Amino acid sequence: MHPHSSINVGHHMNGADDFRNECKFAFLAFTNVRVDIPNVGITLPDGTEVVTKFPIELDSQWQSWLGIQASQVSGANLVLARRATNGFPPESLPISDNTNWDLAKQIENVFSMLRLFGTIEYESAFLIIGHVQKGRAVCQNFSKFGRYEITRGCLPWIIREEQLVNAANLSQAKASLLASFADVRNARIFRGWWALTTALQQFYASDRIHGFVRALEALIYPEIGKTEKQFIHRCSLFAASSASKDTARQALEEAYKMRCDVEPRCRRHPPMQLERCHADDQKVQLPAL
């Protein structure tokens, strides 16, 4: 949704600094998520602000456009926020440009890293970008944020300050690693990252396990013809302590064989066999993702 509208700058950043004039911003807001952070909010090492209330107030025009979603946005209980006060020509402040989208990408990266720490359950998520000028906030883009699903049987996780800080640090490390590649599309590790994040957005286990295995393969870089053996051996080195190696190897072997078995069976029998594949996938207990 792209119509421009003015919205009042809220004075409730839960103790965080109010929005400055002449800045661009991006919010990633979640509703009904389990979170346990100070009410005053926190600022992460990469500059991302985290608060438990939506920091601006939607005006009547935007409430009309968004309908029921307006109350969901206003009721968000976890918001990741980024702002930029420089790095762009003053005349481009009211223009939605790369600066806005870079802010959005930064908070998306923090959340994707946070998702690796545990299973996060939320009702809905929204991405909002805009700017503040002369004390007025203008919302320029509103969209729903892609949903990260939970593997069935895994308990929801509570988001805490320590994990948020770690996620921001990992996001910065990922950005540094990205900068070292001339073309990240040809980098094996980032093809694995893409497989993992895509898998986390799938609902059915048979769709998820394919991406999980591909992500690990990208990390361990097995030799051709030795993929299964090296997948089990190399992944077990970091999947469990020495006391649990046998259990880890068994789970990894089942996961690898299941991935190889599910795909051809599902392609041969799309309507009925697919349902069975989804049920069979639940037999292997993998880390909560």
N, C-alpha and C positions, 0 to 999 in steps of 0.2 A: 504494500500500500504506500503510495507516494505523495498524496496531497499534502501541501504545507499548511501548518496551522500553528498559532502561538499558544503556548501553555505557560502557566504561571510557574515561576521558579519556587520550589518548595523550600521551607526553612527547616526541614526535618531530615538532615543527613545522618541522624542518629549520632550526632556529636562530631561527625566528619565535617571538614570545611565546606561551606556553602559554595555553590558553583560561582566561578569567577565570570566577570563579563568578558566578552570577546573570546569565547572558547568553543571548540567543537567537542562533541561527546558521543559516546556509544554506551548503551546499557544492554546487559544480558540478564533478563529477569525470570525468576522461577517461582512457581506457586506450589504451595503444599509440599515443600521439600524438608527433609529432616536436617536441621542445622543447629549447631550449638557454638555460637561465637558471641563476643561481647556486644551488648546493645549499642555501644558507641561506634561500632564498626571498626574495620582494620584496613591498613594500607599494606599491600604486599610488596615484596622486594622489587618487582618490575614496575611499580607505580599503580597497579590496579587497586581500586578501592572496593571494599566489600561491605555492604550494609544489609540490614534486615528489613528495610522499608523502601518502597519505591521513592526515589529522591525528588520527583517533580509531580505536579498535579495536572492531569489531563483536563483541558477545558471542555466546554459543552460540545463544541464542534467535533472534536476527536472522540468524545464519548458517544456521539451520535453515529459517527463512521464505524467505530469498533463494536458497538452494541454490547453484548454480554462480555466480550473480551476486555472491555474497558475496566470492568470491575475486577477481572482476573489480574490485569496488569497492575492496577492500584493496590491489589491485595497481595502482591508478590512478597515473599518472606526471605528471598535471597536475591541480591542484585550485585552483579559484577559491573563496575563502571570504570571507564577510561576517559580522560579529557586531554585536549591539546590546546595550549595557549600560544604556541609559536610554531615555526616551521612551515608556515604558509603565508602567502601575501594577504595583507589585511582586507583587500577587496574580495578575496575568495571565501571569507568567513561564512557568508550565507549560502555558499554553493556546496552541495554534497559532492565531494570529490574523493581522491585517493586517501587523503588524510583521515576522513571519516571511516572509510572502509578498512584502513590499516588499524585504527582503534578497535573496530569490530573484530578484526582477525586476531588481534592480540588477546582479547578476552575470550574468544572462542578457543584459542589454543590453550589458555589457562584451564578452561573447563574440560577440554578433552584430556589434558594431563590429569586433572583431578579425577576424572572418570576411571583412570587406570588404577587408582588406589582402592576403589570399592564400588559396590553397586548402589547407584544413586537413583532414587525413585522420586518423581515429581509429576504433578498433574499436567502442567503446561509450561512452555518456555517461549519468551519473546525477545527478539532483537530489535532495538530502537536506536536510531542515530539521528543527530541534529546538531544544533548550535545554540549558544546563548549570546545575545547581543542587546546591549543597553538594558540589562536586567530582565530580559524576556527570553524564554527558551522556545525554540522552534523545532518541532518534531518533523523531520524530513522523510524518514523511511521507517516503516513498521512491518515486521515479518515474523512468522512463527519460526522457532528454532528447531532444527532437526532433532528428532527424539532418539535418545539412547535407551535401548531396552535392557531388561534384566533377564539373565538366564533363569528359567523357572526353577524354583526350589531354593534360590539364594535370598537371604534376608536383606532388606534395605539397610543402608549404611548411613550413619550420622556424620555430616560434614563439620569438621572442627578446624580451628585456626592452624594447627600444625600441618594438616594436609593441604590447606590452601596455600600456605607459604611454600611447601615442597612443590606443589603444582606450578607455582609461579617460577620457582628456580628451574624446574625441568623445562618449562616453556621457553625460558631464556636460553637454556642449553641447546634446545632444539633449534631455535632461531640462529644461534651461532653456527651450528652444524650445517644448517641449510645454506648459510652464506658461504660455506667452504666449497660448495658444488657449483660448477658452471651451469649445469642443467640438472635440477633435482629429479626431473622425470626419468632420467636414466640411472638414478641412484637406487640400488637394490633395497637399502634400508628404508627409504621413503615409500617405495612400492609396498613394502611390508607394512609400514605405518598406515598407508591408505587401506590396505586389506583389513587391518585390525579395526580402524574406525568405521569402515563400512559394515563390518560384521557386527559391531556393537549396536548398530542401528537396525539390525534385523530381528524379527520376532521369533521365528522358528529356529530351533537348535540346529537343524540340519543346514540351515543357511549360515548360521553363526560359526559352526565348527570349521567350515571350509576356510573362512577368513582367519580364524585363530591359528590353524595349522600353517597357512601361507605366511602369516606374520612371523611365526617362529622359524620357518624355513629361510626367510629373508635374513633373519638375525644370525643363524648358525652357518649359512652358506654351505650346504652339503654337496658332496661330489656326485656327479651323474652316475647312476647305477647303484649308489650306496645311500640313497636318501633316507629310507626307512631306518636302517641301522644307525646312521649318524644322527638322525632326528631324535631317536630315543636316547642315545648315549649323551649327546651334547646338551640336549634340553634338560636332562636329569641333573646335570651339573649345577644348574641354577634354579631348578624347580623345587628342590627339597633338600633337607639336611641329609648327612650321610646315613643317619639312622632310618630315613624314610626312602632311600634310593629305590628299593625294590618296588614299593608301592607306586612311586613316581614313574618308574619305567613301565610298569603294567598299565597305568592310566595313559601314558604317552603312546604306548603301542596300540592300545584300544582306540585312542583318539585318531591316530594316523590311519589305521585300517578302516575305521568308521568313515573318515573323510573320503578315502579311496573307494569304499563300497557304496556309500550313499549316493554320490554323484551319478554313476552310471545307472543305478537302479531307479533313481528319480527321473532321469531322462527317458528311460525306456517306458516307465509307467507313470506319467504325470499325474492323473487324477487320483488314483487310489493308493499307489505305492508311495506317493509323496507324504501322505498322511501317516503311513506306517514308518517312514524314515524319521519323521519328526518325533514319533513316540520312541523309537529305538534309540535316538540320540540321547535320551535322558538317562541312559544306563551308566554312562561314564561321569564320574564326579570330578570335574575340572575346577581350577581356582575360580572364585566368584568373579565373573565378569559381566 
